Amino acid sequence: MNLLETPIEYLKGVGPQRGDLLRKELGIHKYADLLNLFPNRYIDRTRYYKINELQNSNSEVQIVGKIINIKTVEQGKGKSRLVATFIDETGQMELVWFQGQKWIRESLKINVPYVIFGKVSQFGATYNMAHPEMELLEEHKASLRSAMQPVYPSTEKLANKGISNKVINKMMQQLFVETQALFSENLPNYLLDELKLIPKNAALFNIHFPKSQDLLAKAQFRLKFEELFFIQLQLITKNLIRKHKIKGMPFEKVGENFNNFYKNHLPFDLTNAQKRVLKEIRNDLGSNAQMNRLLQGDVGSGKTIVALMCMLMAKDNGFQSCLMAPTEILANQHFNGITELAKELNINIKLLTGSTKTADRKIIHEELENGKLDILIGTHALLEDKVQFHNLGLAIIDEQHRFGVEQRSKLWKKNAIPPHVLVMTATPIPRTLAMSLYGDLDISVIDELPPGRKPIQTVHRYDSNRLKVWKFLKDEIAKGRQVYIVYPLIQESEKMDYKDLMDGYESISRDFPLPQYSISIVHGKMKPADKDEEMRRFADGKTNIMVATTVIEVGVNVPNASVMVIESAERFGLSQLHQLRGRVGRGAEQSYCILMTSHKLSNESKIRMETMVRTNDGFEISEVDLKLRGPGDIMGKQQSGVLNLQIADLVKDKEILQLARYHAIKLLKDDAPMEKPEHAKLREAFIELSKKKTIWNYIS
């Protein structure tokens, strides 16, 4: 048995009780888990200070010297402190203890060289150090400890139970003694040489006991590269296997419907980005492999028209298509948009949602099965067993992060040969995250807006400017425009949200009175039918103002709405603010987004407001968001466990990720099954990793 698989309680100094705590608090079950508990930071103990160099800086220092006397000082109320005078050749200072005095006094040796370590503070002209870490100089020189001292992740519970950083450090030393620091290398030699990576043994030793800053940096680079390299190997292998094993249905021609639409019915010229993306998709559809592509494009970048043109290619090759959206509103919107675009073409398009009447359903089911229906747009209703296609060739999924894996796989099974898949999202995903989360999909990006779109003007206003903001809204409404006013939704306290929204609604109703103004309201407590009705009234222009919680974030398309007011904007994340802003700016008029906040803003909130005012670029915003929140939060609750990276960081280690992906692609092109002798160790490690339930299970 591999020594690293040994349960953690068998490590000398751990035992059943500590073992249990380590399992519950840090997820450490066996030796290997402890080995991969990497330090959060390091304290530099390469330098020894002299007493005459000390400053009142609150930083931790270490000093070599000896104790010349010890005394107990009474503090009144029966309390006392233990004080030792500590000297070196340049001066003297005091060491102070408030707890454990009896035990400490017995253990201290006079006139013997010690190394002390701790925070220094100044009282009058004297420096002192409370509860210093102490070690006899000769032991200090002999111990397996590094000059850079690791600080490990911990929890309150561990600290309370006496498992301090020092204790974890001791366990780590014991682990290296028991395993004799022999860890098998898993990267091929040519890669180590080419990238000048230090060996696995040296990397693991120096991550826990670094001898210098330089060796620590080399160890971190090596281990980060390895972690990201294996993730990329997994993802790219998955993509290759699918391309080889899952045969697609080649769309051999670009036919009459596509060409007719392109030449005669395009409402506006395609942008270069749209043309590039269509070309990438056409190449996929024409090959013998199943397409699996992620299409990213900011709100309003023209993904719908690309989707329609792909469906026309399917139709030209004798196949049916479907488009699945997460909500009825969004499905309706796609249906209306696509029907309008294709009105001059002879194409049968139908809509299937939970609200579709039974009689209409019957027709849809029949036409799907006999092949008369070309395009079916809908919600989860498409997944029902009754929905059977004649020959489904293309499945398009909008905002896929809202669908579970099982739901998506149901769609694949609607055809003997799995359909081509296009996943669309208006949530810009930073490149690094996309490479890791969707690394097994090919990615296309529409990164320019259609001509004639005016960039939305964004401003940040404090609550004290409200009167001016309201006047601006009245001026816009007088021009015939419509306005959104959005309140935040905090899951924990529905009562509070509801109160905020209702208070807001009442004050807006007073400031924008009937009959001159009319207001729609939408919130989570309403019945779906009532929500849709209110949305419809606003979309039809019957109301001027829509007051809502964030339910309108995805998919409402009202070209006449030109102002988005976001209340308590500091309570929203960046990507949400960007999504909300994308609800306006859909017509030809100049649109505005007004971020309302209180004067009290955290540093992070200020960065969010400044970013929104500075740029409309969703990708730039997503990069800032990733820096502020980290990868787990960005993917939302259902995906937050996805990237439990042990040492790499997707924000800081972007370059290493790109390097890892490049080398993974290169290796797999050369030897996909990893069968060459030089890849034997790599293959073994890869198979081991694939058995573990980590990131892979979550990915598309």
Secondary structure in CASP SS format (residue, H / E / C, confidence):
PFRMAT SS
TARGET T0000
AUTHOR 0000-0000-0000
METHOD secondary structure of the structure
MODEL  1
M C 1.00
N C 1.00
L H 1.00
L H 1.00
E H 1.00
T C 1.00
P E 1.00
I H 1.00
E H 1.00
Y H 1.00
L C 1.00
K C 1.00
G C 1.00
V C 1.00
G H 1.00
P H 1.00
Q H 1.00
R H 1.00
G H 1.00
D H 1.00
L H 1.00
L H 1.00
R H 1.00
K H 1.00
E H 1.00
L H 1.00
G C 1.00
I C 1.00
H C 1.00
K E 1.00
Y H 1.00
A H 1.00
D H 1.00
L H 1.00
L H 1.00
N C 1.00
L C 1.00
F C 1.00
P C 1.00
N C 1.00
R E 1.00
Y E 1.00
I E 1.00
D E 1.00
R C 1.00
T C 1.00
R C 1.00
Y C 1.00
Y E 1.00
K C 1.00
I H 1.00
N H 1.00
E H 1.00
L C 1.00
Q C 1.00
N C 1.00
S C 1.00
N C 1.00
S C 1.00
E E 1.00
V E 1.00
Q E 1.00
I E 1.00
V E 1.00
G E 1.00
K E 1.00
I E 1.00
I E 1.00
N E 1.00
I E 1.00
K E 1.00
T E 1.00
V E 1.00
E E 1.00
Q E 1.00
G E 1.00
K C 1.00
G C 1.00
K E 1.00
S E 1.00
R E 1.00
L E 1.00
V E 1.00
A E 1.00
T E 1.00
F E 1.00
I E 1.00
D E 1.00
E C 1.00
T C 1.00
G E 1.00
Q E 1.00
M E 1.00
E E 1.00
L E 1.00
V E 1.00
W E 1.00
F C 1.00
Q C 1.00
G C 1.00
Q H 1.00
K H 1.00
W H 1.00
I H 1.00
R H 1.00
E H 1.00
S H 1.00
L C 1.00
K C 1.00
I C 1.00
N C 1.00
V C 1.00
P C 1.00
Y E 1.00
V E 1.00
I E 1.00
F E 1.00
G E 1.00
K E 1.00
V E 1.00
S E 1.00
Q E 1.00
F E 1.00
G C 1.00
A C 1.00
T E 1.00
Y E 1.00
N E 1.00
M E 1.00
A E 1.00
H C 1.00
P C 1.00
E E 1.00
M E 1.00
E E 1.00
L E 1.00
L H 1.00
E H 1.00
E H 1.00
H H 1.00
K H 1.00
A H 1.00
S C 1.00
L C 1.00
R C 1.00
S C 1.00
A C 1.00
M E 1.00
Q E 1.00
P E 1.00
V E 1.00
Y C 1.00
P C 1.00
S C 1.00
T C 1.00
E H 1.00
K H 1.00
L H 1.00
A H 1.00
N H 1.00
K C 1.00
G C 1.00
I C 1.00
S C 1.00
N H 1.00
K H 1.00
V H 1.00
I H 1.00
N H 1.00
K H 1.00
M H 1.00
M H 1.00
Q H 1.00
Q H 1.00
L H 1.00
F H 1.00
V H 1.00
E H 1.00
T H 1.00
Q C 1.00
A C 1.00
L C 1.00
F C 1.00
S C 1.00
E C 1.00
N C 1.00
L C 1.00
P C 1.00
N H 1.00
Y H 1.00
L H 1.00
L H 1.00
D H 1.00
E H 1.00
L C 1.00
K C 1.00
L C 1.00
I C 1.00
P C 1.00
K H 1.00
N H 1.00
A H 1.00
A H 1.00
L H 1.00
F H 1.00
N H 1.00
I H 1.00
H H 1.00
F C 1.00
P C 1.00
K C 1.00
S C 1.00
Q H 1.00
D H 1.00
L H 1.00
L H 1.00
A H 1.00
K H 1.00
A H 1.00
Q H 1.00
F H 1.00
R H 1.00
L H 1.00
K H 1.00
F H 1.00
E H 1.00
E H 1.00
L H 1.00
F H 1.00
F H 1.00
I H 1.00
Q H 1.00
L H 1.00
Q H 1.00
L H 1.00
I H 1.00
T H 1.00
K H 1.00
N H 1.00
L H 1.00
I H 1.00
R H 1.00
K H 1.00
H H 1.00
K H 1.00
I C 1.00
K E 1.00
G C 1.00
M C 1.00
P C 1.00
F C 1.00
E C 1.00
K C 1.00
V C 1.00
G C 1.00
E H 1.00
N H 1.00
F H 1.00
N H 1.00
N H 1.00
F H 1.00
Y H 1.00
K H 1.00
N H 1.00
H H 1.00
L C 1.00
P C 1.00
F C 1.00
D C 1.00
L C 1.00
T C 1.00
N H 1.00
A H 1.00
Q H 1.00
K H 1.00
R H 1.00
V H 1.00
L H 1.00
K H 1.00
E H 1.00
I H 1.00
R H 1.00
N H 1.00
D H 1.00
L H 1.00
G H 1.00
S C 1.00
N C 1.00
A E 1.00
Q C 1.00
M C 1.00
N E 1.00
R E 1.00
L E 1.00
L E 1.00
Q E 1.00
G E 1.00
D C 1.00
V C 1.00
G C 1.00
S C 1.00
G C 1.00
K H 1.00
T H 1.00
I H 1.00
V H 1.00
A H 1.00
L H 1.00
M H 1.00
C H 1.00
M H 1.00
L H 1.00
M H 1.00
A H 1.00
K H 1.00
D H 1.00
N C 1.00
G C 1.00
F C 1.00
Q E 1.00
S E 1.00
C E 1.00
L E 1.00
M E 1.00
A C 1.00
P C 1.00
T C 1.00
E H 1.00
I H 1.00
L H 1.00
A H 1.00
N H 1.00
Q H 1.00
H H 1.00
F H 1.00
N H 1.00
G H 1.00
I H 1.00
T H 1.00
E H 1.00
L H 1.00
A C 1.00
K C 1.00
E C 1.00
L C 1.00
N C 1.00
I C 1.00
N C 1.00
I E 1.00
K E 1.00
L E 1.00
L E 1.00
T C 1.00
G C 1.00
S C 1.00
T C 1.00
K C 1.00
T H 1.00
A H 1.00
D H 1.00
R H 1.00
K H 1.00
I H 1.00
I H 1.00
H H 1.00
E H 1.00
E H 1.00
L H 1.00
E H 1.00
N H 1.00
G C 1.00
K C 1.00
L C 1.00
D C 1.00
I E 1.00
L E 1.00
I E 1.00
G E 1.00
T C 1.00
H H 1.00
A H 1.00
L H 1.00
L H 1.00
E C 1.00
D C 1.00
K C 1.00
V C 1.00
Q C 1.00
F C 1.00
H C 1.00
N C 1.00
L E 1.00
G E 1.00
L E 1.00
A E 1.00
I E 1.00
I E 1.00
D E 1.00
E C 1.00
Q H 1.00
H H 1.00
R H 1.00
F C 1.00
G C 1.00
V H 1.00
E H 1.00
Q H 1.00
R H 1.00
S H 1.00
K H 1.00
L H 1.00
W H 1.00
K C 1.00
K C 1.00
N C 1.00
A C 1.00
I C 1.00
P C 1.00
P C 1.00
H E 1.00
V E 1.00
L E 1.00
V E 1.00
M E 1.00
T E 1.00
A C 1.00
T C 1.00
P C 1.00
I C 1.00
P C 1.00
R H 1.00
T H 1.00
L H 1.00
A H 1.00
M H 1.00
S H 1.00
L H 1.00
Y C 1.00
G C 1.00
D C 1.00
L C 1.00
D E 1.00
I E 1.00
S E 1.00
V E 1.00
I E 1.00
D C 1.00
E C 1.00
L C 1.00
P C 1.00
P C 1.00
G C 1.00
R C 1.00
K C 1.00
P C 1.00
I C 1.00
Q E 1.00
T E 1.00
V E 1.00
H E 1.00
R E 1.00
Y E 1.00
D H 1.00
S H 1.00
N H 1.00
R H 1.00
L H 1.00
K H 1.00
V H 1.00
W H 1.00
K H 1.00
F H 1.00
L H 1.00
K H 1.00
D H 1.00
E H 1.00
I H 1.00
A H 1.00
K C 1.00
G C 1.00
R C 1.00
Q E 1.00
V E 1.00
Y E 1.00
I E 1.00
V E 1.00
Y C 1.00
P C 1.00
L C 1.00
I C 1.00
Q C 1.00
E C 1.00
S C 1.00
E H 1.00
K H 1.00
M H 1.00
D H 1.00
Y H 1.00
K H 1.00
D H 1.00
L H 1.00
M H 1.00
D H 1.00
G H 1.00
Y H 1.00
E H 1.00
S H 1.00
I H 1.00
S H 1.00
R H 1.00
D H 1.00
F C 1.00
P C 1.00
L C 1.00
P C 1.00
Q C 1.00
Y C 1.00
S C 1.00
I E 1.00
S E 1.00
I E 1.00
V E 1.00
H C 1.00
G C 1.00
K C 1.00
M C 1.00
K C 1.00
P H 1.00
A H 1.00
D H 1.00
K H 1.00
D H 1.00
E H 1.00
E H 1.00
M H 1.00
R H 1.00
R H 1.00
F H 1.00
A H 1.00
D C 1.00
G C 1.00
K C 1.00
T C 1.00
N C 1.00
I E 1.00
M E 1.00
V E 1.00
A E 1.00
T C 1.00
T H 1.00
V H 1.00
I H 1.00
E C 1.00
V C 1.00
G C 1.00
V C 1.00
N C 1.00
V C 1.00
P C 1.00
N C 1.00
A E 1.00
S E 1.00
V E 1.00
M E 1.00
V E 1.00
I E 1.00
E C 1.00
S C 1.00
A H 1.00
E H 1.00
R H 1.00
F C 1.00
G C 1.00
L H 1.00
S H 1.00
Q H 1.00
L H 1.00
H H 1.00
Q H 1.00
L H 1.00
R H 1.00
G C 1.00
R C 1.00
V C 1.00
G C 1.00
R C 1.00
G C 1.00
A C 1.00
E C 1.00
Q C 1.00
S C 1.00
Y E 1.00
C E 1.00
I E 1.00
L E 1.00
M E 1.00
T E 1.00
S C 1.00
H C 1.00
K C 1.00
L C 1.00
S C 1.00
N H 1.00
E H 1.00
S H 1.00
K H 1.00
I H 1.00
R H 1.00
M H 1.00
E H 1.00
T H 1.00
M H 1.00
V H 1.00
R H 1.00
T C 1.00
N C 1.00
D C 1.00
G H 1.00
F H 1.00
E H 1.00
I H 1.00
S H 1.00
E H 1.00
V H 1.00
D H 1.00
L H 1.00
K H 1.00
L H 1.00
R H 1.00
G C 1.00
P H 1.00
G H 1.00
D H 1.00
I H 1.00
M C 1.00
G C 1.00
K H 1.00
Q H 1.00
Q H 1.00
S C 1.00
G C 1.00
V C 1.00
L C 1.00
N C 1.00
L C 1.00
Q C 1.00
I C 1.00
A C 1.00
D C 1.00
L C 1.00
V C 1.00
K C 1.00
D C 1.00
K H 1.00
E H 1.00
I H 1.00
L H 1.00
Q H 1.00
L H 1.00
A H 1.00
R H 1.00
Y H 1.00
H H 1.00
A H 1.00
I H 1.00
K H 1.00
L H 1.00
L H 1.00
K H 1.00
D H 1.00
D C 1.00
A C 1.00
P C 1.00
M C 1.00
E C 1.00
K C 1.00
P H 1.00
E H 1.00
H H 1.00
A H 1.00
K H 1.00
L H 1.00
R H 1.00
E H 1.00
A H 1.00
F H 1.00
I H 1.00
E H 1.00
L H 1.00
S H 1.00
K H 1.00
K C 1.00
K C 1.00
T C 1.00
I H 1.00
W H 1.00
N H 1.00
Y H 1.00
I C 1.00
S C 1.00
END
